Amino acid sequence: MSWEHIELSIDDAIATVTLNRPEALNALSGSMRVDLVSAIETAAGQARALVIAGAGKAFCSGGDVKVMSGLRKSGDVEALAPLIEQGKNVVRTLRALEIPTMACVGGAAAGAGLSLALACDLRIASADAVFSASFSRIGLHPDWGGTYFLTRLAGAAVARDLIFSGRRIDAREACELGLVNWVVDRDELSTRTREKALELAGAAPLSIRYARATIDAALDRSLEEVFELEEKAQLACFRSDDALEGIRAFEERRPPQFKGK
């Protein structure tokens, strides 16, 4: 299934949403933001793991600067507001999913492209990938939740450094800072992404659903509040068919077949 610059494929319960504007390093323009939401929503009901990737040499270079230049030259400054709202909707849609998400970053993830990658649960990157909160270099401010995710993943000091300077960091440094989970050779990126996605798709769906919500809540809740959330989630999982299947499979020394029930 495809839109103008967005493609969706589903295989082995893994949905892959690909930004497909390689000639512009997958810069966001036109209906891409709206189409990205549509693709993610379509994938949500048909898959047990979601991968977001970019076609060609980049993951996503952020908003199309040519479009921004045109808006400023025309004096239509307010036209940026709907684009910002559309970007927020992409991130809201990602974070509201009940399935795990992973960004497959080959090449550049800059500006809103970096924010999009950070909005996913996990990130795998090629060794030649580069990351940049490049907004300050053109006099702009992070959006798509960039300040939120950078601060929570790497801390305020690192967020200030990367946002104030707009400097580029390579995949190794991004991994050391906690922004990337795995770094692999470029020619292994597709294979290793699929391996990781299969692991996610094979996990118990209810466990993942509750864990995503509890981990997010743990960022700004007290220990006692998280205890309460964990207890509710644990009891709900324990009552599920998946828990019964998982326990039986463990005892019988076989892979479990989870159904999300």
ChimeraX attribute file (.defattr): number of C-alpha atoms within 10 A of each C-alpha:
attribute: neighborCount
match mode: 1-to-1
recipient: residues
	/A:1	10
	/A:2	13
	/A:3	15
	/A:4	12
	/A:5	20
	/A:6	24
	/A:7	19
	/A:8	20
	/A:9	14
	/A:10	17
	/A:11	10
	/A:12	13
	/A:13	17
	/A:14	22
	/A:15	26
	/A:16	26
	/A:17	23
	/A:18	22
	/A:19	27
	/A:20	24
	/A:21	21
	/A:22	16
	/A:23	11
	/A:24	15
	/A:25	22
	/A:26	29
	/A:27	26
	/A:28	24
	/A:29	18
	/A:30	13
	/A:31	14
	/A:32	21
	/A:33	22
	/A:34	15
	/A:35	20
	/A:36	25
	/A:37	20
	/A:38	17
	/A:39	22
	/A:40	21
	/A:41	16
	/A:42	14
	/A:43	24
	/A:44	20
	/A:45	12
	/A:46	14
	/A:47	18
	/A:48	26
	/A:49	28
	/A:50	28
	/A:51	26
	/A:52	22
	/A:53	24
	/A:54	28
	/A:55	20
	/A:56	17
	/A:57	17
	/A:58	25
	/A:59	34
	/A:60	33
	/A:61	24
	/A:62	24
	/A:63	21
	/A:64	16
	/A:65	14
	/A:66	11
	/A:67	14
	/A:68	16
	/A:69	11
	/A:70	12
	/A:71	15
	/A:72	14
	/A:73	10
	/A:74	9
	/A:75	10
	/A:76	11
	/A:77	12
	/A:78	10
	/A:79	12
	/A:80	13
	/A:81	10
	/A:82	10
	/A:83	18
	/A:84	14
	/A:85	13
	/A:86	19
	/A:87	25
	/A:88	17
	/A:89	17
	/A:90	21
	/A:91	19
	/A:92	15
	/A:93	16
	/A:94	22
	/A:95	18
	/A:96	13
	/A:97	19
	/A:98	19
	/A:99	23
	/A:100	25
	/A:101	26
	/A:102	24
	/A:103	26
	/A:104	26
	/A:105	32
	/A:106	27
	/A:107	25
	/A:108	27
	/A:109	29
	/A:110	25
	/A:111	27
	/A:112	26
	/A:113	28
	/A:114	30
	/A:115	27
	/A:116	26
	/A:117	29
	/A:118	24
	/A:119	24
	/A:120	20
	/A:121	16
	/A:122	18
	/A:123	23
	/A:124	25
	/A:125	30
	/A:126	23
	/A:127	20
	/A:128	17
	/A:129	24
	/A:130	24
	/A:131	28
	/A:132	24
	/A:133	30
	/A:134	26
	/A:135	22
	/A:136	16
	/A:137	13
	/A:138	9
	/A:139	7
	/A:140	10
	/A:141	15
	/A:142	17
	/A:143	19
	/A:144	24
	/A:145	18
	/A:146	22
	/A:147	17
	/A:148	17
	/A:149	20
	/A:150	25
	/A:151	14
	/A:152	14
	/A:153	15
	/A:154	15
	/A:155	14
	/A:156	14
	/A:157	10
	/A:158	14
	/A:159	20
	/A:160	14
	/A:161	12
	/A:162	20
	/A:163	21
	/A:164	15
	/A:165	15
	/A:166	19
	/A:167	16
	/A:168	17
	/A:169	15
	/A:170	17
	/A:171	27
	/A:172	20
	/A:173	14
	/A:174	21
	/A:175	17
	/A:176	11
	/A:177	15
	/A:178	16
	/A:179	23
	/A:180	21
	/A:181	16
	/A:182	21
	/A:183	21
	/A:184	20
	/A:185	14
	/A:186	16
	/A:187	10
	/A:188	12
	/A:189	20
	/A:190	16
	/A:191	12
	/A:192	18
	/A:193	22
	/A:194	16
	/A:195	12
	/A:196	17
	/A:197	23
	/A:198	17
	/A:199	11
	/A:200	21
	/A:201	23
	/A:202	19
	/A:203	20
	/A:204	21
	/A:205	22
	/A:206	22
	/A:207	18
	/A:208	18
	/A:209	17
	/A:210	19
	/A:211	18
	/A:212	18
	/A:213	17
	/A:214	18
	/A:215	13
	/A:216	12
	/A:217	14
	/A:218	15
	/A:219	10
	/A:220	10
	/A:221	12
	/A:222	10
	/A:223	10
	/A:224	9
	/A:225	12
	/A:226	17
	/A:227	14
	/A:228	12
	/A:229	18
	/A:230	18
	/A:231	11
	/A:232	13
	/A:233	18
	/A:234	14
	/A:235	10
	/A:236	14
	/A:237	20
	/A:238	13
	/A:239	11
	/A:240	15
	/A:241	14
	/A:242	22
	/A:243	20
	/A:244	14
	/A:245	17
	/A:246	18
	/A:247	12
	/A:248	14
	/A:249	14
	/A:250	11
	/A:251	9
	/A:252	10
	/A:253	9
	/A:254	10
	/A:255	12
	/A:256	19
	/A:257	13
	/A:258	18
	/A:259	14
	/A:260	17
	/A:261	12
